[in-house]
Amino acid sequence: MKAKEFDQAFDEGLDSIDEHIDWSSAQRPGLETRRINIDFPEWMIAALDREASRLGIARQAVVKTWLAERLDQGKRG
């Protein structure tokens, strides 16, 4: 399948593109994860937990979302 045909099939949402991709080895460049440890004071953890509960998401998701928003602002500013 040529790139132009592949792009058209993808844009049209056709399932036939799956046969041309090895999804088991697919990668998202720049989005690989690495584990880090951060120590927070108790009051921050409590505040994060309250916000996570309010949003119905995990504490880690709150931290990731807030950091991503702040870093994105830094790129624009």
Secondary structure, DSSP 8 states (H G I E B T S, - for coil): --HHHHHHHHHTT-GGGGGG--GGG---TT-----------HHHHHHHHHHHHHHTS-HHHHHHHHHHHHHHHHHH-
